[in-house]
């Protein structure tokens, strides 16, 4: 997965709201893709925080193609946008299935 740039309009809204870091946690594995958005210290339960999270979710689904298709093994990609330093960190994870035979 490659990091996509945040639109200038959204970037400006996030900075104005005091957001220093945006984390996108994509996950999948069973033909469904999921996304969890974390905006750091922003209150995720008040109206303004919810609205900002919804805007980030909408943007993320527009710029990232994440179907979640797989063979039933969970996997994911995390993208962390450091807004202060204008850097992005990417990481990926997956669960590994192991079999043991007992006699």
N, CA, C and O atoms as CSV, one atom per row, in Angstrom:
chain,resi,resn,atom,element,x,y,z
A,1,UNK,N,N,0.843,-1.162,0.000
A,1,UNK,CA,C,0.000,0.000,0.000
A,1,UNK,C,C,0.897,1.236,0.000
A,1,UNK,O,O,1.908,1.285,0.701
A,2,UNK,N,N,0.522,2.206,-0.775
A,2,UNK,CA,C,1.241,3.474,-0.828
A,2,UNK,C,C,0.440,4.548,-0.095
A,2,UNK,O,O,-0.791,4.536,-0.105
A,3,UNK,N,N,1.149,5.466,0.536
A,3,UNK,CA,C,0.481,6.569,1.242
A,3,UNK,C,C,-0.008,7.593,0.235
A,3,UNK,O,O,0.717,7.987,-0.679
A,4,UNK,N,N,-1.242,8.014,0.418
A,4,UNK,CA,C,-1.828,9.055,-0.419
A,4,UNK,C,C,-1.808,10.371,0.356
A,4,UNK,O,O,-2.023,10.374,1.568
A,5,UNK,N,N,-1.552,11.484,-0.323
A,5,UNK,CA,C,-1.528,12.764,0.388
A,5,UNK,C,C,-2.923,13.201,0.830
A,5,UNK,O,O,-3.908,12.998,0.120
A,6,UNK,N,N,-2.984,13.800,2.008
A,6,UNK,CA,C,-4.239,14.368,2.499
A,6,UNK,C,C,-4.507,15.632,1.692
A,6,UNK,O,O,-3.592,16.416,1.439
A,7,UNK,N,N,-5.747,15.828,1.293
A,7,UNK,CA,C,-6.085,17.034,0.529
A,7,UNK,C,C,-5.779,18.275,1.367
A,7,UNK,O,O,-5.851,18.229,2.595
A,8,UNK,N,N,-5.444,19.360,0.719
A,8,UNK,CA,C,-5.111,20.600,1.421
A,8,UNK,C,C,-6.279,21.072,2.282
A,8,UNK,O,O,-6.080,21.509,3.416
A,9,UNK,N,N,-7.484,20.986,1.755
A,9,UNK,CA,C,-8.665,21.416,2.502
A,9,UNK,C,C,-8.816,20.626,3.803
A,9,UNK,O,O,-9.049,21.206,4.864
A,10,UNK,N,N,-8.681,19.300,3.715
A,10,UNK,CA,C,-8.809,18.463,4.899
A,10,UNK,C,C,-7.636,18.693,5.846
A,10,UNK,O,O,-7.828,18.770,7.060
A,11,UNK,N,N,-6.440,18.801,5.313
A,11,UNK,CA,C,-5.253,19.071,6.128
A,11,UNK,C,C,-5.453,20.349,6.942
A,11,UNK,O,O,-5.196,20.371,8.146
A,12,UNK,N,N,-5.909,21.403,6.288
A,12,UNK,CA,C,-6.130,22.685,6.969
A,12,UNK,C,C,-7.182,22.569,8.073
A,12,UNK,O,O,-7.019,23.160,9.141
A,13,UNK,N,N,-8.264,21.812,7.829
A,13,UNK,CA,C,-9.296,21.599,8.851
A,13,UNK,C,C,-8.732,20.855,10.058
A,13,UNK,O,O,-9.013,21.205,11.204
A,14,UNK,N,N,-7.941,19.836,9.789
A,14,UNK,CA,C,-7.363,19.047,10.869
A,14,UNK,C,C,-6.418,19.886,11.723
A,14,UNK,O,O,-6.481,19.839,12.952
A,15,UNK,N,N,-5.551,20.646,11.079
A,15,UNK,CA,C,-4.602,21.490,11.809
A,15,UNK,C,C,-5.347,22.549,12.619
A,15,UNK,O,O,-4.995,22.809,13.770
A,16,UNK,N,N,-6.376,23.161,12.026
A,16,UNK,CA,C,-7.153,24.183,12.722
A,16,UNK,C,C,-7.856,23.604,13.953
A,16,UNK,O,O,-8.078,24.316,14.932
A,17,UNK,N,N,-8.208,22.313,13.906
A,17,UNK,CA,C,-8.873,21.653,15.031
A,17,UNK,C,C,-7.881,21.172,16.088
A,17,UNK,O,O,-8.285,20.650,17.127
A,18,UNK,N,N,-6.586,21.346,15.828
A,18,UNK,CA,C,-5.568,20.936,16.795
A,18,UNK,C,C,-5.105,19.503,16.652
A,18,UNK,O,O,-4.485,18.963,17.568
A,19,UNK,N,N,-5.389,18.878,15.529
A,19,UNK,CA,C,-4.965,17.495,15.301
A,19,UNK,C,C,-3.495,17.482,14.893
A,19,UNK,O,O,-3.095,18.176,13.959
A,20,UNK,N,N,-2.691,16.684,15.604
A,20,UNK,CA,C,-1.270,16.546,15.290
A,20,UNK,C,C,-0.968,15.279,14.504
A,20,UNK,O,O,0.026,15.202,13.783
A,21,UNK,N,N,-1.851,14.275,14.656
A,21,UNK,CA,C,-1.599,12.977,14.043
A,21,UNK,C,C,-2.918,12.327,13.641
A,21,UNK,O,O,-3.894,12.348,14.392
A,22,UNK,N,N,-2.926,11.756,12.455
A,22,UNK,CA,C,-4.084,11.017,11.946
A,22,UNK,C,C,-3.634,9.582,11.715
A,22,UNK,O,O,-2.653,9.339,11.012
A,23,UNK,N,N,-4.351,8.633,12.309
A,23,UNK,CA,C,-4.031,7.224,12.111
A,23,UNK,C,C,-5.198,6.544,11.421
A,23,UNK,O,O,-6.337,6.610,11.882
A,24,UNK,N,N,-4.895,5.887,10.303
A,24,UNK,CA,C,-5.878,5.083,9.578
A,24,UNK,C,C,-5.504,3.625,9.796
A,24,UNK,O,O,-4.384,3.215,9.490
A,25,UNK,N,N,-6.428,2.852,10.319
A,25,UNK,CA,C,-6.177,1.421,10.534
A,25,UNK,C,C,-7.140,0.625,9.658
A,25,UNK,O,O,-8.311,0.448,9.994
A,26,UNK,N,N,-6.626,0.155,8.543
A,26,UNK,CA,C,-7.413,-0.689,7.646
A,26,UNK,C,C,-7.234,-2.137,8.068
A,26,UNK,O,O,-6.147,-2.539,8.485
A,27,UNK,N,N,-8.307,-2.925,7.959
A,27,UNK,CA,C,-8.193,-4.355,8.235
A,27,UNK,C,C,-9.131,-5.118,7.319
A,27,UNK,O,O,-10.122,-4.580,6.824
A,28,UNK,N,N,-8.800,-6.376,7.105
A,28,UNK,CA,C,-9.605,-7.216,6.233
A,28,UNK,C,C,-9.216,-8.666,6.389
A,28,UNK,O,O,-8.552,-9.054,7.351
A,29,UNK,N,N,-9.644,-9.463,5.420
A,29,UNK,CA,C,-9.298,-10.873,5.415
A,29,UNK,C,C,-10.446,-11.785,5.054
A,29,UNK,O,O,-10.225,-12.944,4.706
A,30,UNK,N,N,-11.664,-11.291,5.127
A,30,UNK,CA,C,-12.823,-12.127,4.820
A,30,UNK,C,C,-13.770,-11.412,3.860
A,30,UNK,O,O,-14.983,-11.389,4.071
A,31,UNK,N,N,-13.216,-10.842,2.826
A,31,UNK,CA,C,-13.978,-10.153,1.778
A,31,UNK,C,C,-14.648,-8.859,2.229
A,31,UNK,O,O,-15.511,-8.337,1.524
A,32,UNK,N,N,-14.271,-8.341,3.378
A,32,UNK,CA,C,-14.796,-7.066,3.832
A,32,UNK,C,C,-13.636,-6.223,4.348
A,32,UNK,O,O,-12.793,-6.704,5.106
A,33,UNK,N,N,-13.603,-4.956,3.927
A,33,UNK,CA,C,-12.588,-4.047,4.414
A,33,UNK,C,C,-13.157,-3.151,5.499
A,33,UNK,O,O,-14.304,-2.712,5.410
A,34,UNK,N,N,-12.368,-2.883,6.510
A,34,UNK,CA,C,-12.782,-2.035,7.623
A,34,UNK,C,C,-11.772,-0.913,7.798
A,34,UNK,O,O,-10.610,-1.040,7.412
A,35,UNK,N,N,-12.227,0.181,8.383
A,35,UNK,CA,C,-11.356,1.312,8.645
A,35,UNK,C,C,-11.682,1.894,10.012
A,35,UNK,O,O,-12.841,2.157,10.333
A,36,UNK,N,N,-10.639,2.088,10.812
A,36,UNK,CA,C,-10.761,2.789,12.089
A,36,UNK,C,C,-9.899,4.038,11.980
A,36,UNK,O,O,-8.732,3.958,11.598
A,37,UNK,N,N,-10.472,5.194,12.316
A,37,UNK,CA,C,-9.764,6.469,12.251
A,37,UNK,C,C,-9.511,6.964,13.666
A,37,UNK,O,O,-10.422,6.997,14.493
A,38,UNK,N,N,-8.267,7.351,13.940
A,38,UNK,CA,C,-7.912,7.928,15.234
A,38,UNK,C,C,-7.293,9.298,14.999
A,38,UNK,O,O,-6.348,9.435,14.222
A,39,UNK,N,N,-7.827,10.307,15.671
A,39,UNK,CA,C,-7.318,11.674,15.533
A,39,UNK,C,C,-6.624,12.138,16.810
A,39,UNK,O,O,-6.634,13.328,17.126
A,40,UNK,N,N,-6.030,11.215,17.535
A,40,UNK,CA,C,-5.270,11.575,18.727
A,40,UNK,C,C,-6.145,12.107,19.837
A,40,UNK,O,O,-7.072,11.430,20.281
A,41,UNK,N,N,-5.857,13.322,20.291
A,41,UNK,CA,C,-6.534,13.898,21.447
A,41,UNK,C,C,-7.911,14.482,21.157
A,41,UNK,O,O,-8.567,14.980,22.072
A,42,UNK,N,N,-8.361,14.433,19.918
A,42,UNK,CA,C,-9.682,14.965,19.577
A,42,UNK,C,C,-10.754,14.106,20.250
A,42,UNK,O,O,-10.668,12.878,20.233
A,43,UNK,N,N,-11.752,14.746,20.835
A,43,UNK,CA,C,-12.858,14.029,21.475
A,43,UNK,C,C,-13.694,13.353,20.386
A,43,UNK,O,O,-14.382,14.017,19.610
A,44,UNK,N,N,-13.622,12.034,20.344
A,44,UNK,CA,C,-14.297,11.258,19.303
A,44,UNK,C,C,-15.807,11.179,19.517
A,44,UNK,O,O,-16.525,10.662,18.661
A,45,UNK,N,N,-16.291,11.683,20.641
A,45,UNK,CA,C,-17.705,11.554,20.956
A,45,UNK,C,C,-18.487,12.856,20.849
A,45,UNK,O,O,-19.717,12.836,20.821
A,46,UNK,N,N,-17.784,13.997,20.790
A,46,UNK,CA,C,-18.562,15.219,20.634
A,46,UNK,C,C,-18.863,15.450,19.155
A,46,UNK,O,O,-18.261,14.820,18.285
A,47,UNK,N,N,-19.779,16.339,18.883
A,47,UNK,CA,C,-20.269,16.526,17.514
A,47,UNK,C,C,-19.165,16.960,16.553
A,47,UNK,O,O,-19.076,16.444,15.439
A,48,UNK,N,N,-18.328,17.900,16.976
A,48,UNK,CA,C,-17.252,18.395,16.103
A,48,UNK,C,C,-16.239,17.294,15.809
A,48,UNK,O,O,-15.781,17.151,14.676
A,49,UNK,N,N,-15.889,16.513,16.838
A,49,UNK,CA,C,-14.948,15.405,16.645
A,49,UNK,C,C,-15.498,14.348,15.718
A,49,UNK,O,O,-14.783,13.859,14.844
A,50,UNK,N,N,-16.769,13.982,15.894
A,50,UNK,CA,C,-17.417,12.980,15.043
A,50,UNK,C,C,-17.454,13.449,13.589
A,50,UNK,O,O,-17.206,12.675,12.665
A,51,UNK,N,N,-17.770,14.738,13.407
A,51,UNK,CA,C,-17.849,15.295,12.058
A,51,UNK,C,C,-16.484,15.232,11.369
A,51,UNK,O,O,-16.391,14.879,10.193
A,52,UNK,N,N,-15.436,15.573,12.102
A,52,UNK,CA,C,-14.092,15.537,11.537
A,52,UNK,C,C,-13.675,14.106,11.201
A,52,UNK,O,O,-13.075,13.863,10.154
A,53,UNK,N,N,-13.989,13.165,12.083
A,53,UNK,CA,C,-13.681,11.752,11.816
A,53,UNK,C,C,-14.428,11.279,10.576
A,53,UNK,O,O,-13.855,10.580,9.740
A,54,UNK,N,N,-15.688,11.646,10.447
A,54,UNK,CA,C,-16.467,11.259,9.266
A,54,UNK,C,C,-15.849,11.817,7.989
A,54,UNK,O,O,-15.830,11.135,6.965
A,55,UNK,N,N,-15.344,13.051,8.037
A,55,UNK,CA,C,-14.696,13.633,6.859
A,55,UNK,C,C,-13.431,12.864,6.499
A,55,UNK,O,O,-13.162,12.624,5.322
A,56,UNK,N,N,-12.652,12.477,7.510
A,56,UNK,CA,C,-11.426,11.708,7.257
A,56,UNK,C,C,-11.789,10.333,6.697
A,56,UNK,O,O,-11.142,9.860,5.763
A,57,UNK,N,N,-12.814,9.685,7.255
A,57,UNK,CA,C,-13.240,8.377,6.752
A,57,UNK,C,C,-13.676,8.468,5.291
A,57,UNK,O,O,-13.292,7.637,4.468
A,58,UNK,N,N,-14.471,9.472,4.980
A,58,UNK,CA,C,-14.936,9.650,3.595
A,58,UNK,C,C,-13.756,9.843,2.652
A,58,UNK,O,O,-13.693,9.218,1.593
A,59,UNK,N,N,-12.827,10.706,3.037
A,59,UNK,CA,C,-11.642,10.943,2.210
A,59,UNK,C,C,-10.841,9.650,2.028
A,59,UNK,O,O,-10.432,9.318,0.915
A,60,UNK,N,N,-10.618,8.916,3.140
A,60,UNK,CA,C,-9.797,7.704,3.085
A,60,UNK,C,C,-10.400,6.653,2.157
A,60,UNK,O,O,-9.676,6.026,1.384
A,61,UNK,N,N,-11.729,6.452,2.224
A,61,UNK,CA,C,-12.359,5.463,1.344
A,61,UNK,C,C,-12.317,5.907,-0.114
A,61,UNK,O,O,-12.341,5.063,-1.010
A,62,UNK,N,N,-12.254,7.215,-0.371
A,62,UNK,CA,C,-12.172,7.717,-1.746
A,62,UNK,C,C,-10.778,7.509,-2.342
A,62,UNK,O,O,-10.656,7.210,-3.530
A,63,UNK,N,N,-9.728,7.664,-1.532
A,63,UNK,CA,C,-8.368,7.601,-2.074
A,63,UNK,C,C,-7.698,6.238,-1.926
A,63,UNK,O,O,-6.744,5.937,-2.644
A,64,UNK,N,N,-8.189,5.408,-0.998
A,64,UNK,CA,C,-7.607,4.079,-0.808
A,64,UNK,C,C,-8.599,3.014,-1.248
A,64,UNK,O,O,-9.782,3.069,-0.912
A,65,UNK,N,N,-8.105,2.056,-1.998
A,65,UNK,CA,C,-8.911,0.919,-2.406
A,65,UNK,C,C,-8.594,-0.224,-1.446
A,65,UNK,O,O,-7.497,-0.781,-1.486
A,66,UNK,N,N,-9.535,-0.570,-0.596
A,66,UNK,CA,C,-9.294,-1.599,0.411
A,66,UNK,C,C,-10.514,-2.489,0.502
A,66,UNK,O,O,-11.473,-2.181,1.209
A,67,UNK,N,N,-10.470,-3.593,-0.217
A,67,UNK,CA,C,-11.637,-4.476,-0.281
A,67,UNK,C,C,-11.709,-5.455,0.878
A,67,UNK,O,O,-12.789,-5.929,1.232
A,68,UNK,N,N,-10.556,-5.758,1.472
A,68,UNK,CA,C,-10.536,-6.748,2.546
A,68,UNK,C,C,-10.530,-8.172,2.055
A,68,UNK,O,O,-10.570,-9.105,2.857
A,69,UNK,N,N,-10.480,-8.360,0.741
A,69,UNK,CA,C,-10.521,-9.707,0.176
A,69,UNK,C,C,-9.374,-10.548,0.716
A,69,UNK,O,O,-8.257,-10.061,0.891
A,70,UNK,N,N,-9.661,-11.791,0.971
A,70,UNK,CA,C,-8.635,-12.691,1.470
A,70,UNK,C,C,-9.183,-14.081,1.662
A,70,UNK,O,O,-10.267,-14.422,1.187
A,71,UNK,N,N,-8.408,-14.874,2.369
A,71,UNK,CA,C,-8.749,-16.272,2.583
A,71,UNK,C,C,-9.184,-16.539,4.015
A,71,UNK,O,O,-9.063,-17.662,4.505
A,72,UNK,N,N,-9.690,-15.514,4.687
A,72,UNK,CA,C,-10.149,-15.691,6.051
A,72,UNK,C,C,-9.090,-15.443,7.109
A,72,UNK,O,O,-9.365,-15.584,8.300
A,73,UNK,N,N,-7.883,-15.076,6.696
A,73,UNK,CA,C,-6.813,-14.758,7.637
A,73,UNK,C,C,-6.771,-13.239,7.790
A,73,UNK,O,O,-6.652,-12.517,6.800
A,74,UNK,N,N,-6.870,-12.757,9.025
A,74,UNK,CA,C,-6.896,-11.317,9.268
A,74,UNK,C,C,-5.581,-10.659,8.868
A,74,UNK,O,O,-4.502,-11.209,9.090
A,75,UNK,N,N,-5.690,-9.478,8.278
A,75,UNK,CA,C,-4.514,-8.678,7.928
A,75,UNK,C,C,-4.918,-7.215,7.951
A,75,UNK,O,O,-6.103,-6.888,8.018
A,76,UNK,N,N,-3.929,-6.342,7.896
A,76,UNK,CA,C,-4.253,-4.922,7.893
A,76,UNK,C,C,-3.080,-4.043,7.535
A,76,UNK,O,O,-1.935,-4.488,7.455
A,77,UNK,N,N,-3.396,-2.789,7.324
A,77,UNK,CA,C,-2.415,-1.750,7.031
A,77,UNK,C,C,-2.719,-0.561,7.923
A,77,UNK,O,O,-3.867,-0.131,8.037
A,78,UNK,N,N,-1.685,-0.035,8.553
A,78,UNK,CA,C,-1.820,1.161,9.377
A,78,UNK,C,C,-1.042,2.285,8.700
A,78,UNK,O,O,0.094,2.101,8.262
A,79,UNK,N,N,-1.674,3.443,8.625
A,79,UNK,CA,C,-1.050,4.615,8.028
A,79,UNK,C,C,-1.145,5.733,9.052
A,79,UNK,O,O,-2.241,6.101,9.475
A,80,UNK,N,N,0.003,6.276,9.453
A,80,UNK,CA,C,0.040,7.346,10.445
A,80,UNK,C,C,0.576,8.602,9.779
A,80,UNK,O,O,1.711,8.637,9.304
A,81,UNK,N,N,-0.259,9.629,9.753
A,81,UNK,CA,C,0.116,10.933,9.207
A,81,UNK,C,C,0.547,11.836,10.366
A,81,UNK,O,O,-0.266,12.170,11.229
A,82,UNK,N,N,1.808,12.224,10.386
A,82,UNK,CA,C,2.331,13.170,11.360
A,82,UNK,C,C,2.169,14.559,10.740
A,82,UNK,O,O,2.977,14.963,9.904
A,83,UNK,N,N,1.135,15.286,11.144
A,83,UNK,CA,C,0.820,16.565,10.513
A,83,UNK,C,C,1.836,17.646,10.867
A,83,UNK,O,O,2.101,18.531,10.054
A,84,UNK,N,N,2.406,17.585,12.068
A,84,UNK,CA,C,3.386,18.593,12.471
A,84,UNK,C,C,4.641,18.530,11.612
A,84,UNK,O,O,5.155,19.558,11.170
A,85,UNK,N,N,5.129,17.314,11.380
A,85,UNK,CA,C,6.380,17.137,10.630
A,85,UNK,C,C,6.155,16.803,9.163
A,85,UNK,O,O,7.106,16.646,8.399
A,86,UNK,N,N,4.882,16.695,8.778
A,86,UNK,CA,C,4.505,16.376,7.394
A,86,UNK,C,C,5.195,15.094,6.906
A,86,UNK,O,O,5.831,15.063,5.853
A,87,UNK,N,N,5.041,14.039,7.717
A,87,UNK,CA,C,5.601,12.733,7.386
A,87,UNK,C,C,4.517,11.672,7.513
A,87,UNK,O,O,3.509,11.874,8.191
A,88,UNK,N,N,4.737,10.547,6.857
A,88,UNK,CA,C,3.791,9.429,6.898
A,88,UNK,C,C,4.561,8.159,7.218
A,88,UNK,O,O,5.649,7.924,6.692
A,89,UNK,N,N,3.979,7.343,8.089
A,89,UNK,CA,C,4.570,6.049,8.429
A,89,UNK,C,C,3.580,4.954,8.047
A,89,UNK,O,O,2.402,5.027,8.397
A,90,UNK,N,N,4.053,3.952,7.338
A,90,UNK,CA,C,3.224,2.824,6.901
A,90,UNK,C,C,3.675,1.557,7.612
A,90,UNK,O,O,4.871,1.334,7.799
A,91,UNK,N,N,2.722,0.736,8.005
A,91,UNK,CA,C,3.046,-0.587,8.525
A,91,UNK,C,C,1.926,-1.543,8.141
A,91,UNK,O,O,0.784,-1.136,7.931
A,92,UNK,N,N,2.267,-2.794,8.055
A,92,UNK,CA,C,1.269,-3.811,7.732
A,92,UNK,C,C,1.414,-4.956,8.709
A,92,UNK,O,O,2.475,-5.159,9.299
A,93,UNK,N,N,0.327,-5.707,8.874
A,93,UNK,CA,C,0.340,-6.831,9.795
A,93,UNK,C,C,-0.545,-7.945,9.242
A,93,UNK,O,O,-1.409,-7.706,8.398
A,94,UNK,N,N,-0.319,-9.153,9.726
A,94,UNK,CA,C,-1.194,-10.272,9.379
A,94,UNK,C,C,-1.045,-11.351,10.442
A,94,UNK,O,O,-0.021,-11.458,11.117
A,95,UNK,N,N,-2.081,-12.132,10.563
A,95,UNK,CA,C,-2.027,-13.286,11.444
A,95,UNK,C,C,-1.573,-14.478,10.625
A,95,UNK,O,O,-1.927,-14.625,9.456
A,96,UNK,N,N,-0.798,-15.307,11.252
A,96,UNK,CA,C,-0.283,-16.485,10.584
A,96,UNK,C,C,-0.975,-17.719,11.147
A,96,UNK,O,O,-1.077,-17.894,12.361
A,97,UNK,N,N,-1.440,-18.555,10.257
A,97,UNK,CA,C,-2.092,-19.795,10.685
A,97,UNK,C,C,-1.021,-20.878,10.828
A,97,UNK,O,O,-0.232,-21.106,9.911
A,98,UNK,N,N,-1.002,-21.540,11.980
A,98,UNK,CA,C,-0.039,-22.619,12.227
A,98,UNK,C,C,-0.807,-23.882,12.591
A,98,UNK,O,O,-1.800,-23.838,13.317
A,99,UNK,N,N,-0.337,-24.982,12.085
A,99,UNK,CA,C,-0.977,-26.262,12.362
A,99,UNK,C,C,-0.014,-27.149,13.146
A,99,UNK,O,O,1.192,-27.158,12.900
A,100,UNK,N,N,-0.579,-27.893,14.097
A,100,UNK,CA,C,0.190,-28.874,14.839
A,100,UNK,C,C,-0.573,-30.187,14.782
A,100,UNK,O,O,-1.780,-30.236,15.019
A,101,UNK,N,N,0.136,-31.217,14.472
A,101,UNK,CA,C,-0.471,-32.539,14.462
A,101,UNK,C,C,-0.191,-33.235,15.791
A,101,UNK,O,O,0.943,-33.248,16.270
A,102,UNK,N,N,-1.232,-33.807,16.375
A,102,UNK,CA,C,-1.104,-34.531,17.638
A,102,UNK,C,C,-1.460,-35.989,17.390
A,102,UNK,O,O,-2.459,-36.298,16.740
A,103,UNK,N,N,-0.650,-36.852,17.905
A,103,UNK,CA,C,-0.908,-38.270,17.751
A,103,UNK,C,C,-1.185,-38.916,19.065
A,103,UNK,O,O,-1.426,-40.122,19.121
